[in-house]
Amino acid sequence: MSLWVDKYRPRSLDELHYHPELSSRLRSLAASGDFPHILFYGPSGAGKKTRIMATLRELYGPGVEKLRIDQRVFVTPSNRKLDVNVVQSNYHIELTPSDVGMYDRVVIQDILKEIAQTQQVDLNAKQRFKVVIINEADALTRDAQAALRRTMEKYMNNMRLILCANSTSKIIAPIRSRCLLVRVAAPTDDEMTKVLQHVAKKERFQLPSTATKSILSTSQGNLRKALLVFEAMKMQKPDLTGDIEVAKPDWETYCSKIADSIIQEQSAQRLLDVRAKIYELLSHCIPPTVVLKTISDRIVDKVDDALKPQIIHWAAYYELRMRMGSKKIFHIEAFIAKVMTVYKQFNMIGYTEDYE
Amino acid sequence: MPASTPKSSGKKADSEEYSPKKSQEKKKVVKKETKPAGGDIRGFGAPKSAASTSTAGNGSGRKPITIDDSDEEEEEIIERKPTPKAAASKNASTSSSKKPIVVDLSDSDPPTPSKLASSKTAAPPKAKPPTPKAKPAANPSSKRKVQIDSEEEEEEIEDIKPAKKRQSIGTGMSRSSGKKPSYVDDSDSEEEKPKSKSASKAKPQAKKEKSASPMSVDDSEDSDEDDFIDDDDEVKPKKGKAQPKAKVVPPKKAAPAKKPPPAAKPAKKEIVEEKEVKTEEKKPANNNWRAAAAARAAGPKNPGSKEVPEGAPDCLAGLTFVFTGELESLGREEATELVKRLSGKVTTSPSGKTSFVVVGEGAGASKLKTIADKKIPTLTEDEFFEFIRSREGGKLDEKTLKARQAEEKKIQQQAMEMEKREKELEKERKRKEKALEGTGIAAKKAAPLSSQLWTTKYAPQNLKEICGNKAPVERLGTWLQDWQKNYKSGFKKPGKDGSGIYRAVLISGPPGIGKTTSAHLMAKEAGYNPIELNASDARSKKLVENYTNIDNTSLDGFFQGNGVQSTSVAGVHVDSRTCLIMDEVDGMSAGDRGGVGALNVLIKKTRIPMILICNDRSLQKMKPLQSTTFNMTFRRPTPPEIRSRIMSILFKEKLKIPANVVDELVKGVNSDIRQVLNMLSTFKLSKDQMDFDEGKELLKVNEKNTIMTPFTITDKLTGPYAFSKTSRETLNDRIELYFHDFSFVPLFIQEHYLKTQPALTNNLNGAEQNLKHLELVSKAADSISDGDLVDRMIHGSEQHWSLLPFHAVQSTVKPASLIYGAGRNTGGGGWGGPVFPQWLGQNSKQGKLQRQLTDIQIRMRLKVSGGRSEIREQYMPLLASKVVLPLVQRGSDALDETIEYMDEYYLGKDDWDALVELGVDTMAEALITKKIPTATKSAFTRQYNKTDHPIAFHKGDMFAASKKKIADMGPAPDNEDVFEEDEAVPDEVSDKGEADDDDEANDVTKDKLIKAVKPKGTTAAKGKTKAKK
């Protein structure tokens, strides 16, 4: 009894519902025997990992789906013990080095190299090489990426890398040039509808178009989200008719509450209250960028047109700083203080200083 | 008039005194207009808007003077309003009519437009008759104002100078006539009203009246004037700041030479007048006042621009001052110090006893109200200086004088007592020496008193001599006295203060306040023979047991000889009249293993009273003693409590230090008597008198190496006057504060910066103030954000540690400079000072939840493709509605379904808890757990434990966890706990549950993903058995 997203996940390249040309290219790559390093990139929920697994199945056969999880312990130079979770089958290994934050370089240097240096043991394997999947490759630090460069070339015989990222912008050029870039675009609305219909058919019920529409609008090209919302909706209202208010996730409602309270009153005291709420979001593992984005989206929705560009400008400005800095809340707070000031100025004087 | 020369010279002196000030003020005005915002660091937060207002607000430097008796004079206001503007050319009469509000000599004198020193002959045309006399009268009149309450009294007392008095009233009238009503009585003011209405006409009359009356006492006046001139002479040297007390006159001459053109004067007068009018206007035209205040704030005020008068010693004795708002040239601390130096008192809030309130800009509204209510006279800074300058030293009212005399007497008496005792001791010593001389026994020579430390020499010898803490000391005495009685009754009767049920007391308090001394003294007083064991004695468990073998249950002493009845502690025989003093109990550490535990056991069965002494009762180590000892806290004595004792010691040692300096010293070392004595005894080596500044210096030397806590630093950096124009601290001083603790201070500032009411917004109100506040906060937040970027460069891979000072500025100093101000009530019961930064706690909480989320993610990974953030953001809401909400809505019915889902995703019970913990808003943990009935929860746990579950993998730390359990079972054998009867009973039930759980977990063999984990159960079991032992 698993969730629909996982229940109806396609397992092979043939089962994929969209991007057929990409599927056929992957199939031919797998068949060619000359499988390159690949960098999959695309927005979240577009089907990157599903395609990676399907490709692996194409390469090695169904044995690749027998996953097991292992935990490796390694010691940082500063003598801290860190655990890295490794998901592996007989033919491939999956790492998420960004789990250990700034120590990801050690993961690449120690674990990845160790894997790369050993040969494929299974004589029945279809391929001579193993595949290492690196998740969240765009969250790798610069050092870690640099550590990856040489490994990629030197151990090409033993191993192929598959990197999985949301965007290539944070991946250094040397790595990009060593990989085949594969973009997995978010599905279009039609494609998503197709998938949703497919799931509905399997679950044996009719999906009204109004429901589809509201699902599509909330999920914004994220198929995973769409399917989860779909199921939530079905739970909420089994016949799926009429106007269905899609239940927002807890953190999103919380963010909009914060945004509302910012609009409602601008003062140091309010900022202090907001700070407490933001702390709560951050400590509950909502990524700071998501917090900033959600709040600013919500504010932009509510303020006067004249202010919108300015708020977007400041959101971008502080997001950049947040990425450069280390204590995220300082920057979010600065953003909110700025928005409050700008908003108040605008309300009192009718214009604001030029923000350029 | 015979005394014309002295008079005029006095006048000259006066006019010279005033002219510098005027010119400075003039300068200030000019500067205000030219320089919009401060160029220095203090000004970097200077508001642009304020600058613009300054130009708008006619830059006249209006001063918010606060006394206001406007009720009586409201009618006058109307007529007066126009005057100030036209007053530039006006003469004494008009300006003097304005005086009612202020005790202001500087204002009363400008009437004589004798700008230059040489113009003494060119007396003002209109004011001619009164001026000559008015000048000398200034002093007495001011004095009179001061002592208004005791006015009549004083008149009687001072029959020596009746003439002067009379005259001062007389001549002073022209100036003070209006002044008086403000605090003396209303009748005067009513009389005054008509006069002031027809100001120019009435004035001369008034003057004539006044000048007429004193005529009769003219002869005596001469002598008085001599006095005044003397005063002036004294005042003169004081003006040159650098000069000490030496009576050097010349520098004063130089001062006027520097003075700017006389033209400055009328302008100044105008300012003064406007200022006065302002005061009256204040209530009706509040906005105007605000604007004026803003104008004032805009210009940089020159700290130290005014000459700080030195004042005659003790000239402020018996007076109590309150400072409010921000003074122009003096910082708050400096002002306080100034008053204290002159033996005055400074309190923080005005009350009936306050003699004067010195009002600066931006004074709090509530304070002003109190001042008005209580009719406390106010001074501006200039007036305050003038007041000091003009006041004669050592003039005390009777009460203070008497009190002081009494104190002196007491001091002398005490000193005499000491001397007597000393002599006796000396005699005793000599006698002993003599007696032993012949015997040939190498006598244990007592050191002669002169070679003893002051702290020993002057240790209190009886109850009376103990400084402070009277109540606890007395209680200690009664406890000791009742001890035998309580012992007989088995410590069952609590007695009056509840101390009767304890066999021991625990005295706690900071060092140097006489804990040990009191304990010894009281023990002796109660007829006990004190034995002291302190940190210099080894006090391990064994030693405590053996040496303090009071119950004599061992044969130790028996075999050592000496007899059976008594044992000895530290070489002293223990009998029923012995009292054990355990000093520095909190110092029982590393070397004294089990010491506290052994002590506690000893306390439980002791047959003699025990006094335990420590500094910090709240230490973990002292916990066992909490329940067995009567707790007695000693506080730091207040300076007055210590003063007389110190003074008598000083008297005895022939060290001349005035009382106010002693107070300052005592305060400076936090009432640590021992330290004061040590400091003084060292000081005695080089000098035999000390003045205020030397005292300060001595303190500075002695407190140099204190490290401030981030709390104090934050307070210091963001206090209401931290960055005010009068603050003397440089940028480097502030950076230095950051370096006291550079990892914490920025966090404290970040925590704190939203919790102040910035001083920079004080000039505004309403919405404008809010906006300004927000702007400041935003700027501060930007700066903190910058600071974080710098921090990243320091702590990141680049390690640019040389940027630390820059980080100090960005993360600490700059934000503080923007938002400094009084603490704001942020909800939750008032302002309690800086709080510990939340960031640390929140960050570690985030780390913990992040780990849990990673755990969940990796378990779900076998089914799910998403990463951590996707799990949290997208899966969790739905997953929660599948595995958490059903329990809320349907209770136990939903259990099977829930567990099925969890199994599907390899989630365990721990993960379920983590899942709940990760929720926010409507899914917040607190809410959800409240909604799930306890029955359901326990049913859930039971149900879950009953069945087998697939496990995705085994974590590396699972074994570590079982090891940890062992550690938790029973604390590692520790001697301290051996004595505790209540040994930890291992929780059998939960043990079994866990063991079952483990076994079940291990039974899951059908899942091929699972590796063999057999060893785990056995190790855990083994560990447990071991622990149980």
Interface residues (C-beta under 8 A of the other chain):
Chain A: M1 S2 L3 V5 D6 R9 S44 G45 K49 T50 M53 L67 R68 I69 D70 Q71 R72 V73 D83 N85 V87 T96 D99 N135 E136 D143 N222 R224 K225 L228 E231 A232 M235 A247 P249 D250 W251 T253 Y254 K257 Q266 S267 A268 Q269 L271 L272 R275 A276 Y279 E280 L281 L282 S283 H284 C285 I286 P287 V290 Y318 R321 M324 G325 S326 K327 I329 F330 H331 E333 A334 A337 K338 M340 T341 K344 Q345 M348
Chain B: Q750 L754 K755 A767 N770 L771 H773 L774 E775 V777 S778 A780 A781 D782 I784 S785 G787 D788 L789 D791 R792 H795 G796 S797 R824 T826 G827 Q838 W839 Q842 N843 K845 Q846 L849 Q850 L853 T854 I858 R859 R861 L862 K863 V864 S865 G866 G867 R868 S869 E870 R872 E873 Q874 Y875 M876 P877 L878 L879 A880 S881 K882 E897 E900 Y901 E904 Y905 L918 G919 V920 D921 T922 M923 A952 F953 H954 K955 G956 D957 L1009 K1011
